[in-house]
Amino acid sequence: MRISANVSYAQTAKDVAYLTGIQVPAKTQQRLVHQQRFPTPQAHEALTEVSVDGGKVRIRTPLGHPCQWKDYKTLATHVGLIADYHNNARLIDWTHQQPLASPLTCLGDGHDGIWNIIRQLSIPEQRREILDWYHLVENLHKVGGSLKRLHQAEQLLWQGKVDETLALFESLKKSRPKSFATMFANIGIGSSIMTITRVSKSALLGLGLLNLLSSRLVAESKFQGRSGMKVMSRKCWHIGVLTSMA
C-alpha cells in the first residue's frame, strides 16, 4: 500500500517484484487500493497548526489526445491530510468541523489561492498567518534588480521588518515589486515572520509533504478525469496516515 501511494501501479508492480520476488500485477495493486476505505481524519484535540498547499496532477487521456493537468489543494494537520480537485469548500468545511486552537497557526507559500483558503479557516483574530522563509526569499528574489538591495531586504525580513523592506522598492515602477508588496497585503503577515521558529515539526513536515505530493501524484496519470478526484483524495489521505505513523 505504501508503494502504491508513492508511485504508479505499473511501477508498484515492478518495485514489489524487485523487493519481494513476488509478482503482483498492476491491476491487482489498483484493486487493493480501491478496496480500502480511508475515513476522513477527525481531530480529538484542538488543531494548533494547519499547512495549506497546492499542485497539479496529470490525468491520462485516451490514446492520441493531449494529457490534462488538474489543480488540487491539500490541507495538512497533525491528524492527517485531506485533498480535493477544485473544491476548496471541502477543505474549509472540514476545518470548521474540528476544534480549533486560538491562535491557529496557518502556514503556506505566497500564492493567492493558498491564502484565499486560509482566510476562511477561522476568524482573523484567531489566525496567525505565516509565510515560510523559503518561499518568502524565493518571492523576494523574483523582484530582481540590485543584488545589494536584495541582500539588504533579506536581512530586514529576517528581523521581521516588513515596512522597512517594502520601502526599499518604493521607487521601482516595475510590476514585480508591486506584486511582492501585494503578497504581504494579502497575507497580513506583519511581524509574524519571526514566529516561524515556533511552528512545530509536524506543520513544517506537512508543508514539505505537500510540495512532495505534486511529483508523486503525477504517477496517477493512468486514471481518467472522472475517477481522478476519488483516487487523488484517497492517495493523499493514505500518505498522511503513513507519515503520521512513521
Secondary structure, DSSP 8 states (H G I E B T S, - for coil): -HHHHHS-HHHHHHHHHHHHS----HHHHHHHHHH--------SS-EEEEEEEEEEEEE--STTS--EEEEEEEEEETTEEEEEES-HHHHHHHHHTS-EEEEEEEEE-S-HHHHHHHTTTS-GGGEEEEE-HHHHHHHHHTS-S-HHHHHHHHHHHHTT-HHHHHHTTTT--SHHHHHHHHHHHHHT-GGGGGGGGGS-HHHHHHHHHHHHHHHHHGGGGGS-HHHHHHHHHHHHHHHHHHHHH-
